[in-house]
Amino acid sequence: MTKPAAPEEIHAFPVNASQAAALDNYVRGRCGYVESYIAKDKDLAAIKKKWEMVF
């Protein structure tokens, strides 16, 4: 049997093959709507450098 993933492993966005950005997650209690945001400015900056912007 495999060990369950730790919460910090689940709530992350891949920046590249060796780096993941932690997410801050917010859930509405009435409807279950979920929003996620990159937790650290340095991780957001790395994503902006690496990923192409889409409009």
Z-matrix of the N, CA and C atoms (Angstrom, degrees):
N
C 1 1.447
C 2 1.531 1 108.72
N 3 1.338 2 116.11 1 138.51
C 4 1.456 3 119.42 2 -179.57
C 5 1.525 4 110.51 3 -89.38
N 6 1.299 5 114.56 4 153.35
C 7 1.458 6 121.57 5 179.21
C 8 1.533 7 109.39 6 -76.22
N 9 1.334 8 118.67 7 135.21
C 10 1.467 9 120.18 8 177.50
C 11 1.527 10 110.87 9 -61.48
N 12 1.314 11 116.24 10 148.91
C 13 1.460 12 120.77 11 178.70
C 14 1.520 13 110.19 12 -68.86
N 15 1.315 14 115.44 13 144.77
C 16 1.470 15 120.94 14 176.41
C 17 1.525 16 108.82 15 -72.35
N 18 1.341 17 117.98 16 151.60
C 19 1.467 18 120.23 17 -179.26
C 20 1.518 19 113.78 18 -53.34
N 21 1.330 20 117.88 19 -37.98
C 22 1.465 21 119.53 20 -179.78
C 23 1.530 22 112.21 21 -68.43
N 24 1.319 23 118.26 22 -20.67
C 25 1.457 24 121.58 23 176.54
C 26 1.525 25 111.03 24 -81.55
N 27 1.302 26 117.22 25 -27.79
C 28 1.458 27 121.63 26 -177.89
C 29 1.519 28 110.69 27 -81.25
N 30 1.313 29 117.30 28 -40.60
C 31 1.454 30 122.20 29 -173.82
C 32 1.521 31 110.63 30 -97.67
N 33 1.336 32 114.65 31 65.61
C 34 1.458 33 120.24 32 -179.14
C 35 1.523 34 109.36 33 -143.26
N 36 1.322 35 115.47 34 152.54
C 37 1.449 36 123.38 35 179.93
C 38 1.527 37 107.38 36 -113.65
N 39 1.331 38 118.98 37 127.72
C 40 1.471 39 119.81 38 -178.22
C 41 1.529 40 111.49 39 -70.16
N 42 1.327 41 116.56 40 124.45
C 43 1.461 42 122.15 41 176.16
C 44 1.521 43 108.67 42 -89.21
N 45 1.317 44 116.22 43 -47.13
C 46 1.468 45 123.10 44 174.68
C 47 1.525 46 107.37 45 -153.89
N 48 1.311 47 117.30 46 -169.20
C 49 1.468 48 120.93 47 -174.70
C 50 1.525 49 113.67 48 -63.73
N 51 1.329 50 117.38 49 -23.54
C 52 1.465 51 119.72 50 -176.13
C 53 1.528 52 114.13 51 -119.52
N 54 1.316 53 117.73 52 5.99
C 55 1.466 54 119.99 53 -176.08
C 56 1.527 55 110.09 54 -138.16
N 57 1.314 56 115.50 55 137.37
C 58 1.460 57 121.24 56 174.96
C 59 1.523 58 108.75 57 -129.87
N 60 1.313 59 115.97 58 142.54
C 61 1.466 60 121.98 59 179.92
C 62 1.524 61 109.46 60 -97.32
N 63 1.321 62 116.17 61 129.80
C 64 1.463 63 120.71 62 176.74
C 65 1.524 64 109.51 63 -67.72
N 66 1.323 65 115.82 64 147.73
C 67 1.459 66 121.60 65 179.61
C 68 1.524 67 110.92 66 -113.91
N 69 1.330 68 115.76 67 144.68
C 70 1.462 69 122.13 68 166.90
C 71 1.518 70 105.52 69 -96.43
N 72 1.319 71 117.58 70 125.77
C 73 1.457 72 122.36 71 -177.35
C 74 1.521 73 110.13 72 -113.66
N 75 1.318 74 115.03 73 139.50
C 76 1.461 75 122.19 74 177.99
C 77 1.526 76 108.17 75 -126.65
N 78 1.338 77 116.57 76 134.28
C 79 1.461 78 122.09 77 -177.96
C 80 1.520 79 109.00 78 -126.30
N 81 1.333 80 116.16 79 130.86
C 82 1.463 81 120.28 80 173.96
C 83 1.520 82 109.02 81 -79.16
N 84 1.319 83 115.32 82 125.86
C 85 1.452 84 120.70 83 -175.90
C 86 1.517 85 114.94 84 -66.91
N 87 1.313 86 117.76 85 -30.48
C 88 1.466 87 120.14 86 -177.33
C 89 1.515 88 113.16 87 -78.16
N 90 1.330 89 117.47 88 -41.56
C 91 1.468 90 119.38 89 -172.65
C 92 1.527 91 113.62 90 -114.86
N 93 1.337 92 118.58 91 -15.32
C 94 1.452 93 121.12 92 -179.68
C 95 1.514 94 114.35 93 85.66
N 96 1.327 95 117.79 94 6.90
C 97 1.464 96 121.54 95 177.54
C 98 1.531 97 108.98 96 -60.42
N 99 1.337 98 117.27 97 136.60
C 100 1.464 99 122.19 98 -176.27
C 101 1.527 100 109.84 99 -122.44
N 102 1.335 101 116.48 100 136.93
C 103 1.465 102 123.28 101 171.75
C 104 1.519 103 107.78 102 -125.09
N 105 1.324 104 116.23 103 142.69
C 106 1.466 105 121.67 104 177.82
C 107 1.522 106 109.44 105 -126.54
N 108 1.331 107 115.76 106 140.91
C 109 1.454 108 122.37 107 179.80
C 110 1.522 109 109.09 108 -133.05
N 111 1.335 110 116.54 109 144.97
C 112 1.464 111 121.02 110 174.94
C 113 1.525 112 106.93 111 -64.00
N 114 1.328 113 117.32 112 127.83
C 115 1.466 114 122.27 113 -171.86
C 116 1.527 115 113.54 114 -75.83
N 117 1.332 116 118.11 115 -35.37
C 118 1.468 117 120.50 116 -173.53
C 119 1.524 118 110.96 117 -116.93
N 120 1.332 119 115.43 118 137.13
C 121 1.466 120 121.02 119 -179.90
C 122 1.522 121 112.34 120 -58.95
N 123 1.347 122 117.14 121 -37.34
C 124 1.469 123 119.83 122 -178.81
C 125 1.531 124 111.25 123 -65.45
N 126 1.323 125 117.48 124 -34.46
C 127 1.458 126 120.62 125 177.35
C 128 1.527 127 111.01 126 -70.23
N 129 1.324 128 116.54 127 -39.60
C 130 1.463 129 120.47 128 177.42
C 131 1.527 130 110.59 129 -63.34
N 132 1.331 131 117.11 130 -40.31
C 133 1.465 132 121.13 131 177.77
C 134 1.528 133 110.81 132 -62.50
N 135 1.331 134 116.95 133 -40.43
C 136 1.467 135 120.65 134 178.93
C 137 1.524 136 111.02 135 -65.19
N 138 1.326 137 117.16 136 -38.78
C 139 1.462 138 121.09 137 178.06
C 140 1.519 139 110.23 138 -65.70
N 141 1.318 140 117.35 139 -42.99
C 142 1.464 141 121.07 140 179.03
C 143 1.524 142 111.62 141 -60.59
N 144 1.337 143 117.39 142 -36.00
C 145 1.464 144 121.50 143 178.46
C 146 1.520 145 111.52 144 -70.47
N 147 1.316 146 116.35 145 -40.33
C 148 1.472 147 122.29 146 -170.91
C 149 1.522 148 112.93 147 -85.33
N 150 1.324 149 117.64 148 -41.40
C 151 1.461 150 121.30 149 -172.62
C 152 1.522 151 111.55 150 -95.47
N 153 1.308 152 115.88 151 143.88
C 154 1.457 153 121.55 152 177.23
C 155 1.530 154 108.80 153 -75.85
N 156 1.354 155 116.24 154 136.36
C 157 1.454 156 119.99 155 179.27
C 158 1.532 157 109.98 156 -74.13
N 159 1.327 158 115.70 157 136.09
C 160 1.451 159 121.78 158 179.45
C 161 1.519 160 107.87 159 -119.26
N 162 1.318 161 115.89 160 135.44
C 163 1.472 162 120.53 161 -179.15
C 164 1.506 163 109.77 162 -106.88
